[in-house]
Amino acid sequence: MRSLPLPLALTARLTPVAVLACAGWVMASGPDTTTSAGTSGDTSAQQTAGQSGSDSPSTSSASTAATKTYSAAPAPCGSIPVATIKSLVPGAKTAGKEIPSTDTKLRRTCSWNALKGYDYRWLDVSFEIMDTNAAAAKEYKDRVAEKSGGGAVPGLGDNGYSVVNLTTEDKQQTREGVVLAQVSNALVVVTYNGSDFESKKAPSTDVINKGAIQAAKSAVTALKGSQ
């Protein structure tokens, strides 16, 4: 097999920290509404209503805390089945490599990559925890807007989205798919790309899109099972 230098695009992708600086999606329902009970004109009823009103801040706070489904990001390197890793990233170490994070409770990412022959594949899986469902929904919406041109992924979390793009550098094609899912107050972000350094072509859109969605479904299942 002849030696083949990696193109600049691959060299950049092999720096794991650079990969996750831009991760990222799924609309959720708006904030909960509460109904307060009315009061009658007698003094005792008014006193009861006053006491109920004074208790409402702590009650509301407790309710908010109780509805925060995910308080910490799960271990990302264990979120994808070994068989899936072998299929999507042939030749990669199935244990993966976790990317350093400033706060592993709120954000964790694992990466797999390998060059087998002339065929290169890269996979990232990231979990991000927000304070509320509404915050996660807003972040999802913003990221989808930044990566327009894709489409919804039905049944993936509360909301799911995927997009695939082709880039060419020094006549070498690389096709990358990004899948974003919102699950309550958490975001799941999957990035999957590939290149063929012999033909200089990239895998088909269908191959990359299906692979990214397959990994995202496994990651969402792992997130739900972490609670």
Secondary structure, DSSP 8 states (H G I E B T S, - for coil): -------HHHHHHT-HHHHGGG------------------SSHHHHHHHHHHHHHHHHHHHHHHHHT---SS---GGGSS-HHHHHHHSTTS-TT-EEE--S-TTTEEEEEEEEEETTEEEEEEEEEEE-SSHHHHHHHHHHHHHHTTT-EE-TTSSSEEEEEEEEEEETTEEEEEEEEEEEETTEEEEEEEEEEETTT-----HHHHHHHHHHHHHHHHHHHHHT-
